[in-house]
Amino acid sequence: MPNFASSPPRRYAIPRKRSKRSFCLSCESRETVDTLVAKALAAGGSTYDKPEDFGFMYTHSFVDLDGHGWGLFHLTETSPSQ
């Protein structure tokens, strides 16, 4: 998952102060993750990585027009161990 240390080397457009926001959203499915990223890119956002599948978690992210990062993820349901 993206974090502040691995954020892309770019300027962030900050309306009033110099601070960067990063948001993380849990999604109902992998398809929801992909759909939301596609909508963000179609609206003018950008991405700096590719989707990642860790088996138990699927992630992708985008940067919105204000320069804020959005990490989207879907956790795979697993049955409890016995």
Secondary structure, DSSP 8 states (H G I E B T S, - for coil): ---GGG--S-----SSSS---EEEEE-SSHHHHHHHHHHHHHTT-B-SS--EE-SSEEEEEEE-TTS-EEEEEEE-------
